[in-house]
Amino acid sequence: MQHVVHEYFKREFDDFTVLVQLNPVDYTGVELTIPKSGTIEKRKLEFDEDIYEDLKVDGFAQSSALEFNIYLKGLKS
């Protein structure tokens, strides 16, 4: 079994926040869209090797695993 240290990114918009979990080995991940009010949306994604540049261009900053997992587990809405 391969152990992976995921990377996390975040971007805040006026009405919602997007958090991204990225597996840097196979470029898969999970995106959470967190509206100011409403239900959190979760999507599984596949990226390519340009994902780091794409995230930078789109205004994402590095984030924490703790914040991502709090929302993923439904501990904060």
JOZIVEN-V295849 format. One record per residue. N is the residue number from 1. RES is the residue in one small letter. SS is DSSP state (2 for helix, 1 for strand, 0 for the rest). PSI is psi in whole degrees, -180 to 180 (999 if undefined). OMEGA is omega in degrees with one decimal (none if undefined). Layout:
n	res	ss	psi	omega
N	RES	SS	PSI	OMEGA
N	RES	SS	PSI	OMEGA
This chain:
n	res	ss	psi	omega
1	m	0	132	-179.3
2	q	0	135	177.2
3	h	0	136	-176.4
4	v	0	136	171.4
5	v	0	108	-178.4
6	h	0	159	174.6
7	e	1	150	-173.7
8	y	1	142	-178.0
9	f	1	156	-175.4
10	k	1	144	170.7
11	r	1	133	179.2
12	e	1	134	175.3
13	f	0	178	-179.8
14	d	0	-45	-173.4
15	d	0	-7	-176.9
16	f	1	167	176.6
17	t	1	144	175.7
18	v	1	128	175.2
19	l	1	139	-178.2
20	v	1	132	171.4
21	q	1	126	-176.3
22	l	1	128	171.1
23	n	1	111	-175.2
24	p	0	-5	179.9
25	v	0	-48	-176.5
26	d	0	6	176.6
27	y	0	38	170.7
28	t	1	166	179.7
29	g	1	-177	178.8
30	v	1	137	177.0
31	e	1	129	174.7
32	l	1	127	173.5
33	t	1	119	-173.5
34	i	1	102	178.9
35	p	1	159	177.0
36	k	0	-30	174.2
37	s	0	138	179.6
38	g	0	-166	-174.3
39	t	0	138	177.0
40	i	0	134	177.3
41	e	1	137	-179.3
42	k	1	131	177.0
43	r	1	136	171.3
44	k	1	136	-175.1
45	l	1	157	171.2
46	e	1	130	-177.8
47	f	0	175	171.7
48	d	0	-178	-175.0
49	e	0	-10	177.9
50	d	0	7	-173.9
51	i	2	-37	-178.4
52	y	2	-42	177.5
53	e	2	-40	178.6
54	d	2	-45	179.6
55	l	2	-41	179.2
56	k	2	-48	179.8
57	v	2	-37	-178.8
58	d	0	0	174.9
59	g	0	19	177.6
60	f	0	144	175.6
61	a	1	158	177.2
62	q	1	147	-175.5
63	s	0	-174	-177.2
64	s	0	149	175.6
65	a	2	-36	-178.7
66	l	2	-49	-179.9
67	e	2	-47	179.4
68	f	2	-49	-174.9
69	n	2	-27	174.2
70	i	2	-45	178.1
71	y	2	-42	-179.3
72	l	2	-41	-178.2
73	k	0	-2	178.0
74	g	0	21	-179.1
75	l	0	-14	176.6
76	k	0	140	179.1
77	s	0	999	none
